[in-house]
């Protein structure tokens, strides 16, 4: 049974999953609506030109949507039984969903929304309920990326029987770091990796470390590395220089091959986002043997981060609570390796194999 997977453009996190599903025997072809990320392009979030690994298009069948080829493909390829769509709230995807249903194709919907993914007023909440009431007729199964996403569907009256867990995950073997227990360092190494924007909570992170640095009772046995680029890049550099925060190191955007080395040399990843649909950097960091601190507005917090088991979840935008989470590791360094080991056990359950098994149940 053939699957066509509709994506907006080539995505570095999707390629390993697609290749894994193909390797396991699923007949899958990817339809990209755009090709702009397959070559060097300007990323408005990172505020610079970037180019992903050229292997992003290797190992699987794909085509671009010139002249609305997606519709022609679904119409003419009789073997296509399933249409897997990433996102529903844009007009083109909505047309694909409706078109596929009327051609008796089974539509699989995967999207990132959860209850805290944006600030919703009463009108927006009502719109969502009406939208899913309408679209539910056309959807065969919803592929939930995690518990928060699943709860979002349930809140919008989607039946539990129509929701299948196909979690967001990364290539665990690529980021795996099995020797993290052997690392002995006198300095606790904190890390942030991602776009340097207000949405990511960089201002909250810097203020928290500023507050910690003023505590004279704490010896400077910690460091913070910030990796990425964006609107806050120059601003953060200025704050660090102006306040003599010498323990903070700022690095420019890194490729996956480069960042995995940084993960392996770090102890705790911090993701203080105001809004974050999932946060795949957490998957990456956990595989590399990092404990985690993140805000409760990070989509994966409910699935991946267990308080005082493999990290700490703090209330979004609450600087004092973030300080408390950081201080837990500074004052109790023995927690770090314990949380790292627990994190590996948790992240092993978020794998391509789980995606394959759950998709297979749907398809077969």
Beta strands, then each sheet from edge to edge (+ up, - down):
strand 1: 2-7
strand 2: 27-32
strand 3: 41-43
strand 4: 48-50
strand 5: 61-64
strand 6: 80-86
strand 7: 106-110
strand 8: 141-144
strand 9: 163-165
strand 10: 188-193
strand 11: 222-227
strand 12: 248-251
strand 13: 268-271
strand 14: 291-295
strand 15: 311-314
sheet 1: 5+ 2+ 1+ 6+ 7+ 8+ 9+
sheet 2: 3+ 4-
sheet 3: 12+ 11+ 10+ 13+ 14+ 15+
end
